[in-house]
Amino acid sequence: MIFNTFAYYLVFLLPAAILYRLAPASLRVWVIVVFGSAFFLYFSYSMAGIWGALCLLIFLWESIISRLYRPRSRWCIVGILQSVILLGIFKYWNFFTGLAFFGRTDLIRWQGAFLPLGISFFTFEFYHYAWDRKANKTEAGTLGEYLAFILFFPTMVAGPIKRYEDFLPKLRKEPTAWTLDWERGITRILIGLVKKFAVADLLTAWTDHLNVHDILIADRRVLILWGLAYGAKIYADFSGYSDIAIGSARLFGIRVPENFDWPYGRRNIQRFWQSWHISLTRWLIDYVYIPLGGSRVSTPRIYLNIIVVMLVSGLWHGAGINFIVWGLWHGLLLAGHRLWRRFRGDPSSNPVAVFSSRLLTFVLVNAGWPFFCMDMNTATLFYRRLLFG
Amino acid sequence: MLSRFRSTIEYLAGERDACPPFLRGHIDLLLRCLVWALAMLLIYSFSGQSSKFIYIDF
């Protein structure tokens, strides 16, 4: 829940934002650290009990190790590996051991598996900092500044994914413009809550039907409606979430990256990914696509790199075959679009062509959502019913 | 036309700081008050059925 609870606003956001603005410069980062830690303990405990709350130690451990990072230092590699290993254990242990041992994993299965609050997102920030310190692309900052970066609670749970070199100057800057920041920030939070309550949650009445029983008895035309409803719901839900996170950060006087830029109106799949979950797309380009060679390798390798990046994106979204298929779908679309552009050149400005490409992009993106929101068997059934009755 | 519509929506939704030129003055204040009032009305009307944000589980 978190952003749709009174506790978030009354216990954490408002007191922290006011104190942050009133505190002297030397104490401001510690306001974020104290409230960020309390936020993590409170919501982790309410979701995953004492073990969830104890995961705060991951942040503390990571911040201690981060003080050893130097350009070209092996400690940076340790930092990168430990963040990936932690994510692997918590998120993928049962999935990969299940795949490796064909489901016969009683002895090594983690029965009480749980996901620490925000682990998929804070892993990105741990990884980014270690990588950029190794490449000497960002300064170390103080321990307090680093802790404030990783414990900044408006973006801790589900982004937008921040960059240290972008966040640090904002943290060091004296927060001014109370009136403008609060008016814009509160407006953004209210719009985010409207998207969640009045759009996303309302669409649940349709998306709840995306289960085996209802798919089996539904008319094919209704399946299209339910599929489209999920496409609208996930946009309203996640862009609403991002609005609240960005608006909350604004109350501190800190601007964090945007995550959405009218993605459903885009005229090709590449543009779609440049405007959907923008901070994730940029992270994947910088820390997966470019290290793989990016576009400076042979043509077949470029296509392979694109597909690998989207497979990573799919797997990151969830430990399930359906998420891998969803990632593969988008990888093939992006590779197909690149191939198309190679042979057809720049896109046409003919209004009919523009409209058609926007519509086609919308349809193709929405065709992928069933793999995102249902397990593999249910998604396969959905498509079997939709295509063959 | 479309970009004007877009910048107006983004301004009223708190995404942009710069007010579109044709909204300056009393109409700007009036519209912003209207957005807050409408948003609060919608939140109040629909808040009883809220569910978890999807990306919290990722």
Contacts between the chains, C-beta under 8 A, distances in Angstrom:
chain1	res1	chain2	res2	distance
A	1	B	50	7.3
A	1	B	52	5.8
A	1	B	53	7.6
A	1	B	56	7.9
A	2	B	53	7.2
A	2	B	56	6.6
A	3	B	53	6.5
A	4	B	47	7.5
A	4	B	50	4.9
A	4	B	53	7.5
A	115	B	57	7.3
A	117	B	56	8.0
A	120	B	58	5.1
A	157	B	56	5.9
A	158	B	53	6.8
A	158	B	55	4.1
A	158	B	56	5.9
A	158	B	58	7.1
A	159	B	55	7.7
A	180	B	17	6.7
A	183	B	32	7.7
A	184	B	14	4.9
A	184	B	17	6.2
A	185	B	14	7.1
A	186	B	14	7.7
A	186	B	36	7.8
A	187	B	12	7.7
A	187	B	13	6.8
A	187	B	14	3.2
A	187	B	32	7.2
A	187	B	35	6.7
A	187	B	36	6.9
A	187	B	39	8.0
A	188	B	13	6.9
A	188	B	14	3.6
A	188	B	15	6.8
A	189	B	14	8.0
A	190	B	14	7.8
A	190	B	35	7.7
A	190	B	36	6.3
A	190	B	39	3.9
A	190	B	40	6.8
A	190	B	43	7.0
A	191	B	13	4.5
A	191	B	14	6.0
A	191	B	35	7.8
A	191	B	39	6.3
A	193	B	39	7.2
A	193	B	43	4.9
A	194	B	39	5.0
A	194	B	42	4.9
A	194	B	43	6.1
A	196	B	50	7.0
A	196	B	53	7.0
A	197	B	42	6.8
A	197	B	43	5.5
A	197	B	46	4.0
A	197	B	47	5.3
A	197	B	49	7.8
A	197	B	50	6.0
A	198	B	42	4.5
A	198	B	43	7.4
A	198	B	45	7.3
A	198	B	46	4.6
A	201	B	46	6.4
A	201	B	49	5.5
A	201	B	50	5.6
A	201	B	51	5.7
A	202	B	46	6.6
A	202	B	49	7.9
A	204	B	49	7.8
A	204	B	51	6.2
A	234	B	54	6.0
A	237	B	53	6.0
A	237	B	54	4.9
A	237	B	55	7.5
A	238	B	53	7.5
A	238	B	54	6.3
A	238	B	55	5.3
A	240	B	53	7.9
A	241	B	53	4.9
A	241	B	55	6.0
A	243	B	13	7.6
A	243	B	14	7.7
A	247	B	14	6.4
A	258	B	15	7.6
A	262	B	6	7.2
A	316	B	58	7.6
A	317	B	58	5.6
A	318	B	58	6.6
